[in-house]
Amino acid sequence: MAAIRICSNCGAKNSTENRFCEDCGYDMNMAPAFEKPAEELFCPNGHKVSDSSFGFCTECGEKLVREKPVNVS
């Protein structure tokens, strides 16, 4: 499995070789201009998210979303 790098701008998973985020285009070699306030993020599959700083669900690997899923089975 290839190593991943988390974009500090949007939280997307990228290859460590990427300079720019595949999702938002952010230059990942740049330090964030400011610290974003913590926002509540949710797993689209309904898993409980205890630490959203990873940007992905630690149970299923899906990218976290801002809107809470409505009907998750």
Buried (B, 14 or more C-beta within 10 A) or exposed (E): EEEEBBBBBBBBBBEEEBEEBEBEEBEBEEEEEEEEEEEEBBBBEBBEBEEBEBBBBEEEEEBBEEEEEEEEE
